[in-house]
Amino acid sequence: MSEPDGQSTTLDNLLSESRTFPPSEAFAAQANATSELYDEANADREAFWAAQARRLHWDTEWDQVLDWSNAPFAKWFVGGKLNVAYNCVDRHVEAGHGDRVAIHWEGEPGDSRTITYAELQREVSRTANALASLGVGSGDRVAIYLPMLPEAVYAMLACARLGALHSVVFGGFSSEALRTRINDAAAKVVITCDGQYRRGKAMPLKANVDEAVAGTPSVEHVLVVKRTGTETDWNPARDQWWDDVVEGQPDTHTPEAFDAEHPLFILYTSGTTGRPKGILHTSGGYLTQAAYTHHTVFDLKPESDVYWCTADIGWVTGHTYIVYGPLANGATQVIYEGTPNAPHEGRHWEIVQKYGVTLYYTAPTTIRTFMKWGADIPARYDLSSLRLLGSVGEPINPEAWIWYREHIGGNRAPIVDTWWQTETGAIMISPLPGHTHTKPGSAQRPLPGISAKVVDETGTPVAHGSGGLLVLDQPWPSMLRGIWGDDERYRETYWSKFADKGFYFAGDGAKYDNDGDIWLLGRVDDVMNVSGHRISTTEVESALVSHPTVAEAAVVGASDPTTGQAIVAFVILRGTADDAASGEAAIKALRDHVAHEIGPIAKPRQIMVVPELPKTRSGKIMRRLLRDVAENREIGDVSTLADSSVMNLISAGLGKSS
Ligand code: 6R9
């Protein structure tokens, strides 16, 4: 394990901002969250979660709230049965809210669609019937490789309705990454579209699927949504247009109740090794915590709020806070297909104004991008509808927090900085709006019902004012139930570090301030956080060394003013490589190679050609020293290097860097 990336810079930032922001009386008076929630949860955690589970419709009530006897494999709401899609769609229609808008969908080129709950019910039913006609049933896996289209939501909910597991693969991942994920889950069906809009251009997407499924024996059908009209190759034995299969289906479908622990989805995330982990989530506990947190942390009033989470459906934030949480709560939300600067840098604020968005949830990297573009851009729009702002994905620096509050929230809307992970399934640490006196840069307290601690290497909680490692010391309903097909890796990755205490190790550094509030300080493992996306250093290193010119590679996350961290690679070229191989064109070829192997999000910002890499006597690369180089710092202690002259060689040779 190396030291927390960027910890020192984060700590420096913290010193510069010590204001706290109490909620306004008006907000507090109407808030969903009250301080009693903490008391209720402290009095009886299981009774508290049972009360939260009653937000949902259960076909059969559970007979045990939590079974932790086979830890770390949890069972929540044992014996209970429910249908997740019914809970997200049908029951709102049955309750008389069929005419309520579920989704205001805004396409990048400016087209839009309004989908009410009644329409959503028909679309999800048709899609479920279509998938069933292709042979999809309970327990089957369906890969979804789509941009932000309503069909992505229909497909996810149709899987949930049938008891099939979806594995959504972010549309920015390469065909290689898609193939690995399809094969790991042995998906039977892939759902994609012809092309996707990106900054005004139509980019092919189905072509990636064609490349991927050339090596996926499990795939029987590819279902293709028509979006851009982009020409695509066609394999008639395998490919079908979405419209041809879905349109003619009956628009009713009877949902079946599944066990509370029935698997709901797999979502791949980067670990510290090259191979991504298929994080497994199940039904009852996941939906309970998704609904509870969405209601409490975002203060949702389903009759009047217009909610917008800007995440992509390919990440966990899109799963829990676009699909399952908001829809379980009967919310009206905006889903936007494109990037924040298409066709202009005011696009988000234009959308906020158009739909009267009240609750807005985004990532620090996006906020910092808005800061770069200038406060005069949001100032051109009417943002007075906004009454709450959220942040997720990485620590938010106090400067961005204050800018967000002032220029987007009109110094009025409370900010919730929400800490959680793909593995936790839902928000774990966050202020409660209307209750908490917020502090710029701190996620502050575990939510009622959640327990988290900052501990030292022995698992002992650290004193207020000190730093350590973040652990979750009690099971929670939306916790991952394992890594798909690899129980051992699940135990090893999350539960082995504090095995004697039974703590879940999150992989994040954190500290308590003097009030006992938690400040997240970034990853303490070899996982980078680039624009809120988790990418492992090993994954990028494997991609680099798979290129014929590269002998060895080491990758570090260097702090970056916009993306949080940026990928910086150090490569040793093969013996035969001459000056041409280390030239600009060659470096571009390496960056493109990484994009092809993993996806454009993993492209290194910088690749430096070096003669050697700094290693300890046991052969471990000392990333700390490479980070010093990447961040233009004086190089730290080199005494544990096998050869201490290596750093001089590296510094001397950097004339060849890009
Ligand atoms: C939801 C999501 C999880 C990692 C996590 C941590 C970082 C997320 C954060 C935060 C500080 C916050 N992270 N939210 N760090 N403050 N509010 O992002 O899931 O993609 O799995 O990433 O992101 O390092 O461990 P995921």
Residues whose N, C-alpha, C, O or C-beta is under 5 A from the ligand:
A	BS01	6R9	S391 V392 G393 E394 P395 I396 D417 T418 W419 W420 Q421 T422 E423 A443 A506 D508 L520 G522 R523 G532 R534
